[in-house]
Amino acid sequence: MSKKKYCMGCGVLLQDENITQEGYISNLEDDICQRCFRMKHYGEYQVSTKSNEEYLHILRSIGRKKDLVLHIVDLINIDKEIALVRNEIRNNKMILVLNKRDVLPKSVKDEKIIRYFKELELNYEDIIVISANKNYNIDLLYETIQKYQTSKNVYVVGHTNTGKSSLINRMISNYSESDKELTISPLPSTTLDEIQIQLNENLTLIDTPGLVDHGSLVNYVDGSILKKISPRKEIKPKTYQLKPHQCLIIQDMIRVDYMEGEKNSFTLYLSNDIKVKRMNAIRQTRLKDLCKTTYSIKYGEDLVINGLGWIKIVEKGIVDLYIDKDIETFTRKSII
């Protein structure tokens, strides 16, 4: 190939010499690589070979510029280290974009969500709640981008699976006459390199690879389970009143034992397709061979299971969590 050409799906440099390498195409006229083509049309997925250090290098390079940055966060899977992106891009103006509003319960007010993030004091120019899927608040976001733009270039950053490419595709549909579309997948590392999308003469969005969250459940389940754990509709929270020595079995993958405390309320914010069973913890031995972590829950905390969702626990108490050793879990102040 004489002139460099980049995949419109994932941003990688296209090449027709090595079928085993990223960016391979058999037809020099194609706009997307074989990986993106098979992902888009057949649902196939190939794991990216890029490391998070390469992604961090991209973030740092953005930090040496003066362009506006959109930090996209998935409201269902809020990063434990949400400050990481802001710390890597310290000098740019930045808007925090909270995506996937459509899968949170409608009873939760946007103002409450925004207040939670403002209390983190991460120094964003603005915080906006959106749904790229439902076109919710996209006009407000577009107006806010115009307000804080420092050049025509605006970078879109965040962890994998937060909906960066979905948002850009929505903005292409809303504000551009282009028929191009970025590759979208529920699996991590779909975008492999920077992709420039010129919406109009005043705005070019630059999609970037997402930081891979190696502690996320999505990295350790097959396709059938992935479809179940990824919410596509409004979550209907499930609430269980637990006494000590009762437990919850979640999708035969996770066990939550309530060990000590007063009668307590456990509300699960998970995909509606996830099956949950309440059982006697003493008599039930299922899943006790998994890695155990003991949490001393404070009043009004969430127990977060990375990649799945969270459990809101009202009163303080002691909880034993059994889960695969590679999946990250943590507690935080209740978001809802």
C-alpha positions as CSV (number, residue, x, y, z in Angstrom):
1,M,0.0,0.0,0.0
2,S,1.5,3.3,-1.1
3,K,-0.6,5.8,0.8
4,K,-1.3,5.2,4.5
5,K,-4.9,4.4,5.2
6,Y,-6.6,3.8,8.6
7,C,-9.5,1.6,9.5
8,M,-12.7,3.6,10.0
9,G,-13.9,1.1,12.6
10,C,-11.0,0.9,15.0
11,G,-8.4,3.4,13.8
12,V,-5.6,0.9,13.2
13,L,-3.2,1.3,10.2
14,L,-4.5,-0.8,7.3
15,Q,-2.2,-3.3,5.7
16,D,-2.5,-6.2,3.2
17,E,0.7,-8.1,3.9
18,N,0.1,-10.1,7.1
19,I,-3.2,-11.7,7.8
20,T,-2.2,-12.4,11.5
21,Q,-1.4,-8.7,12.2
22,E,-3.8,-5.9,13.2
23,G,-5.2,-3.9,10.3
24,Y,-5.2,-6.6,7.7
25,I,-7.5,-6.2,4.6
26,S,-7.6,-8.3,1.5
27,N,-9.1,-5.5,-0.7
28,L,-7.1,-2.3,-0.9
29,E,-10.4,-0.4,-1.4
30,D,-11.9,-1.4,1.9
31,D,-12.4,1.2,4.7
32,I,-12.4,-1.3,7.6
33,C,-10.0,-4.0,8.6
34,Q,-10.9,-7.7,8.6
35,R,-11.2,-7.7,12.4
36,C,-13.8,-4.9,12.4
37,F,-15.7,-6.5,9.4
38,R,-16.0,-9.8,11.2
39,M,-16.9,-8.2,14.5
40,K,-19.6,-6.0,12.8
41,H,-21.2,-8.7,10.6
42,Y,-20.5,-12.0,12.5
43,G,-20.1,-10.9,16.1
44,E,-16.6,-12.4,16.2
45,Y,-14.0,-10.9,18.4
46,Q,-10.2,-10.9,18.5
47,V,-8.4,-9.7,21.6
48,S,-6.2,-6.6,21.2
49,T,-2.5,-7.0,21.8
50,K,-2.1,-3.4,23.0
51,S,-1.1,-2.8,26.6
52,N,-2.5,-0.1,29.0
53,E,0.8,1.6,29.0
54,E,0.3,2.3,25.3
55,Y,-3.1,3.7,26.0
56,L,-1.7,5.9,28.9
57,H,0.9,7.2,26.5
58,I,-1.9,8.4,24.2
59,L,-3.6,10.1,27.2
60,R,-0.3,11.8,28.1
61,S,0.2,13.1,24.6
62,I,-3.3,14.6,24.7
63,G,-2.3,16.3,28.0
64,R,0.4,18.1,26.1
65,K,-2.1,19.8,23.9
66,K,-4.8,22.4,24.7
67,D,-7.8,20.7,23.1
68,L,-11.0,20.0,25.0
69,V,-11.5,16.5,26.3
70,L,-14.7,14.5,26.8
71,H,-14.2,11.9,29.6
72,I,-16.9,9.2,29.1
73,V,-17.9,7.1,32.1
74,D,-20.4,4.2,32.2
75,L,-22.9,4.9,34.9
76,I,-23.4,1.2,35.5
77,N,-19.6,0.5,35.8
78,I,-18.0,3.5,37.3
79,D,-14.2,3.1,37.5
80,K,-12.8,2.6,40.9
81,E,-9.9,4.9,39.9
82,I,-12.0,7.4,38.1
83,A,-9.4,10.1,38.8
84,L,-6.8,8.3,36.7
85,V,-7.9,9.9,33.4
86,R,-8.0,13.3,34.9
87,N,-4.6,12.9,36.5
88,E,-3.1,11.9,33.1
89,I,-4.7,14.9,31.4
90,R,-4.3,17.7,33.9
91,N,-4.0,20.8,31.9
92,N,-6.9,20.4,29.4
93,K,-10.4,21.6,29.8
94,M,-12.5,18.5,30.3
95,I,-16.2,17.6,30.4
96,L,-17.3,14.5,32.4
97,V,-19.9,12.7,30.3
98,L,-22.0,10.1,32.3
99,N,-23.3,7.7,29.7
100,K,-26.0,4.9,29.7
101,R,-28.6,6.9,31.6
102,D,-31.2,4.8,29.9
103,V,-30.4,1.7,31.9
104,L,-30.5,3.4,35.3
105,P,-34.0,3.4,37.0
106,K,-36.0,6.4,35.9
107,S,-36.8,7.2,39.5
108,V,-33.1,8.3,40.0
109,K,-32.8,12.0,39.3
110,D,-30.0,13.4,37.1
111,E,-29.3,16.0,39.7
112,K,-28.5,13.4,42.4
113,I,-26.1,11.6,40.0
114,I,-24.3,14.9,39.1
115,R,-24.1,15.9,42.8
116,Y,-22.3,12.6,43.6
117,F,-19.6,13.3,41.0
118,K,-19.2,16.9,42.0
119,E,-18.4,15.8,45.5
120,L,-15.3,14.0,44.0
121,E,-13.8,17.4,43.2
122,L,-12.1,16.3,40.0
123,N,-12.1,19.7,38.4
124,Y,-14.3,19.2,35.3
125,E,-15.6,22.2,33.4
126,D,-19.1,20.6,33.4
127,I,-20.8,17.2,34.1
128,I,-23.5,16.0,31.8
129,V,-25.7,12.9,32.0
130,I,-26.5,11.3,28.6
131,S,-27.7,8.2,26.8
132,A,-26.0,7.8,23.5
133,N,-28.4,4.9,22.8
134,K,-31.5,6.9,23.4
135,N,-30.2,10.3,22.2
136,Y,-30.8,11.7,25.6
137,N,-29.1,15.1,26.3
138,I,-26.9,14.9,23.2
139,D,-28.0,18.4,22.1
140,L,-27.0,19.7,25.5
141,L,-23.6,18.0,25.2
142,Y,-23.1,19.4,21.8
143,E,-23.9,22.9,23.1
144,T,-21.5,22.4,26.0
145,I,-18.7,21.3,23.7
146,Q,-19.1,24.5,21.7
147,K,-19.0,26.5,24.9
148,Y,-15.6,25.1,26.1
149,Q,-13.9,24.3,22.8
150,T,-10.3,25.6,22.5
151,S,-9.8,24.4,18.9
152,K,-11.8,22.4,16.4
153,N,-10.4,19.1,17.8
154,V,-12.2,17.5,20.7
155,Y,-10.8,14.2,22.2
156,V,-13.0,11.4,23.5
157,V,-11.4,9.3,26.2
158,G,-12.3,6.8,28.9
159,H,-12.2,3.1,29.8
160,T,-13.3,0.4,27.4
161,N,-17.1,-0.3,27.0
162,T,-18.2,3.2,28.3
163,G,-19.8,3.9,25.0
164,K,-17.3,6.3,23.4
165,S,-17.8,5.0,19.9
166,S,-21.6,4.8,20.4
167,L,-21.6,8.5,21.4
168,I,-19.5,9.5,18.3
169,N,-21.8,7.5,16.0
170,R,-24.8,9.3,17.6
171,M,-23.2,12.7,17.0
172,I,-22.3,11.7,13.4
173,S,-26.0,10.9,12.9
174,N,-27.2,14.1,14.5
175,Y,-24.7,16.7,13.3
176,S,-23.0,15.3,10.2
177,E,-23.9,14.2,6.7
178,S,-21.3,11.5,6.8
179,D,-22.4,7.8,6.5
180,K,-19.3,6.5,8.3
181,E,-19.6,4.5,11.5
182,L,-17.3,3.3,14.2
183,T,-17.2,-0.3,15.2
184,I,-19.2,-1.1,18.3
185,S,-18.9,-4.2,20.5
186,P,-19.8,-5.2,24.1
187,L,-16.2,-6.5,24.4
188,P,-13.2,-4.6,25.4
189,S,-10.6,-2.9,23.1
190,T,-12.7,-2.4,20.0
191,T,-11.0,0.9,19.2
192,L,-7.2,0.3,18.7
193,D,-5.9,3.7,17.7
194,E,-7.0,7.3,17.3
195,I,-9.8,7.9,14.8
196,Q,-10.6,11.4,13.6
197,I,-14.2,12.2,12.7
198,Q,-14.9,15.6,11.2
199,L,-18.5,16.5,12.0
200,N,-18.3,19.9,10.4
201,E,-15.8,22.7,9.7
202,N,-15.9,23.7,13.4
203,L,-15.7,20.3,15.1
204,T,-13.6,17.2,14.7
205,L,-14.1,14.4,17.3
206,I,-11.0,12.2,18.0
207,D,-11.9,8.7,19.4
208,T,-9.2,7.1,21.4
209,P,-8.6,3.5,22.6
210,G,-10.1,2.8,26.0
211,L,-8.1,1.8,29.0
212,V,-8.7,-1.9,29.6
213,D,-10.0,-2.7,33.0
214,H,-8.4,-6.1,33.7
215,G,-10.5,-6.5,36.9
216,S,-13.8,-6.4,35.0
217,L,-16.0,-9.5,34.9
218,V,-16.5,-9.0,31.1
219,N,-13.0,-10.3,30.5
220,Y,-13.8,-13.7,32.1
221,V,-17.1,-14.8,30.7
222,D,-18.2,-16.3,27.4
223,G,-20.5,-14.5,24.9
224,S,-23.8,-15.9,26.2
225,I,-23.1,-14.7,29.8
226,L,-21.8,-11.4,28.5
227,K,-25.2,-10.7,26.9
228,K,-26.9,-11.4,30.2
229,I,-24.7,-9.2,32.3
230,S,-24.7,-6.2,29.9
231,P,-28.0,-4.2,30.6
232,R,-29.9,-3.2,27.5
233,K,-33.1,-2.0,29.3
234,E,-33.9,0.0,32.4
235,I,-32.7,-1.9,35.4
236,K,-35.4,-3.1,37.8
237,P,-33.6,-3.2,41.2
238,K,-34.0,-6.4,43.2
239,T,-34.2,-5.9,47.0
240,Y,-33.6,-8.7,49.6
241,Q,-34.0,-8.4,53.3
242,L,-31.2,-10.5,54.8
243,K,-30.6,-11.8,58.3
244,P,-27.1,-12.9,59.4
245,H,-26.1,-16.3,57.9
246,Q,-28.2,-15.8,54.8
247,C,-26.6,-15.5,51.4
248,L,-27.3,-14.5,47.8
249,I,-26.1,-16.6,44.8
250,I,-25.8,-14.4,41.7
251,Q,-25.9,-16.2,38.3
252,D,-24.1,-19.1,39.8
253,M,-20.9,-17.0,39.7
254,I,-20.9,-14.9,42.8
255,R,-21.9,-15.6,46.4
256,V,-22.6,-12.9,49.0
257,D,-22.8,-14.1,52.6
258,Y,-24.3,-11.7,55.2
259,M,-22.3,-12.7,58.3
260,E,-22.9,-10.2,61.0
261,G,-25.2,-7.3,61.8
262,E,-28.9,-6.4,62.1
263,K,-31.5,-7.4,59.6
264,N,-30.4,-5.5,56.5
265,S,-31.5,-4.4,53.0
266,F,-29.5,-5.5,50.0
267,T,-30.6,-3.9,46.7
268,L,-29.0,-5.3,43.5
269,Y,-28.5,-3.0,40.6
270,L,-27.7,-5.5,37.9
271,S,-29.0,-6.5,34.5
272,N,-32.6,-7.8,34.6
273,D,-31.4,-11.1,33.0
274,I,-29.2,-12.0,36.0
275,K,-30.6,-14.7,38.2
276,V,-30.4,-14.3,42.0
277,K,-31.2,-16.8,44.7
278,R,-31.5,-16.2,48.5
279,M,-30.3,-19.2,50.6
280,N,-29.2,-20.3,54.0
281,A,-25.5,-19.6,54.2
282,I,-24.8,-22.3,56.7
283,R,-26.4,-25.1,54.8
284,Q,-25.3,-23.9,51.3
285,T,-21.7,-24.8,50.2
286,R,-22.0,-23.7,46.6
287,L,-19.2,-21.4,45.3
288,K,-17.3,-21.4,48.6
289,D,-14.2,-22.7,46.7
290,L,-13.9,-19.2,45.1
291,C,-11.7,-16.4,46.5
292,K,-13.2,-14.9,49.6
293,T,-13.0,-11.3,50.6
294,T,-14.5,-10.0,53.8
295,Y,-16.0,-6.5,53.8
296,S,-17.0,-4.4,56.9
297,I,-19.8,-2.4,55.3
298,K,-20.4,1.1,56.7
299,Y,-23.8,2.8,56.8
300,G,-25.1,3.6,53.2
301,E,-22.4,1.9,51.1
302,D,-22.4,0.1,47.8
303,L,-20.6,-3.2,47.2
304,V,-19.3,-3.0,43.6
305,I,-18.6,-6.0,41.4
306,N,-16.6,-4.6,38.5
307,G,-18.3,-5.3,35.1
308,L,-21.6,-6.4,36.7
309,G,-23.1,-3.6,38.8
310,W,-23.4,-3.1,42.5
311,I,-25.3,-3.9,45.7
312,K,-26.6,-1.1,47.8
313,I,-26.5,-2.1,51.5
314,V,-28.4,0.1,53.9
315,E,-27.1,-0.7,57.4
316,K,-23.6,-1.6,58.5
317,G,-22.5,-5.2,58.7
318,I,-20.0,-7.9,57.8
319,V,-20.2,-9.4,54.4
320,D,-18.2,-12.3,52.9
321,L,-17.9,-12.2,49.1
322,Y,-16.9,-15.2,47.0
323,I,-15.9,-14.5,43.5
324,D,-13.2,-15.3,40.9
325,K,-9.8,-14.0,42.2
326,D,-9.2,-11.9,39.0
327,I,-12.5,-9.9,39.3
328,E,-12.2,-6.6,41.2
329,T,-14.6,-5.7,43.9
330,F,-14.7,-2.7,46.2
331,T,-17.0,-0.5,48.4
332,R,-17.9,3.1,47.9
333,K,-20.4,5.7,49.2
334,S,-23.9,4.8,47.8
335,I,-24.4,6.5,44.5
336,I,-28.2,6.1,44.7
